[in-house]
Amino acid sequence: MFMSYAIVGFGNIGQALAKAFARKGIEVSVASTRAPASFASAAAAIGPKVIATTLAEAVKADIIFLAVRFESIPEVAKALPTWQGKTIIDVSNAYGVPPEDLGGQPSSKFVEQTFPHARLVKGFNHLIAATLGQDPAVKGGKRVVFLASDDEDAATEISALAEKLGFSPVKLGGLSEGGLLVQARGNSWGRLIFKDLVQFN
């Protein structure tokens, strides 16, 4: 089954993700809250299958990487009245956001509630952009990406995508369990954030 992909947010992390798609020759739409003309040349420089588009167009994709600043997430959520049938990969980090602003919940639970009816997977957020943008094939191994979700089917779907992009996915379980290891909380980082691990089979 053909799946369409989009990256919302075209800062350092969004560009690093776009490089992963370009490396494998997989088409991906990229968008931000800015007009596509402002970053179209940067997208084209990454690869011919990295397509700069509007936010309204990007959210038509089946699988959407959310790579915007945490405070911009509600603005992105307004792009569709319902996110039914969409899988969202939350690549954001809520570092510095007071836990009480999130109702005391893990940040990804807050994000999940912001996108009604979407399937949400926390992932690809623990590496700095410079590392995430590198070829994940490292000395005969594959760079690890951590995934957490309360939806097992969604986690399996994104796990398969991570493998397609050349990474080694490691599932951590639910958002409030293992997922806490890859979520910033207030002014502290989850314990797996910034850990650059390589899986050797």
Sequence and secondary structure as in RCSB ss.txt:
>XXXX:A:sequence
MFMSYAIVGFGNIGQALAKAFARKGIEVSVASTRAPASFASAAAAIGPKVIATTLAEAVKADIIFLAVRFESIPE
VAKALPTWQGKTIIDVSNAYGVPPEDLGGQPSSKFVEQTFPHARLVKGFNHLIAATLGQDPAVKGGKRVVFLASD
DEDAATEISALAEKLGFSPVKLGGLSEGGLLVQARGNSWGRLIFKDLVQFN
>XXXX:A:secstr
    EEEE  SHHHHHHHHHHHHTT  EEEE SS GGGTHHHHHHH TTEEE  HHHHTTSSEEEE S GGGHHH
HHTT S  TT EEEE    TT  GGGGTTS HHHHHHHHSTT EEEEES SS HHHHTS SEETTEEEEEEEEES
 HHHHHHHHHHHHHTT EEEE  STTTGGGGG  BTTB  TTTT   EE  
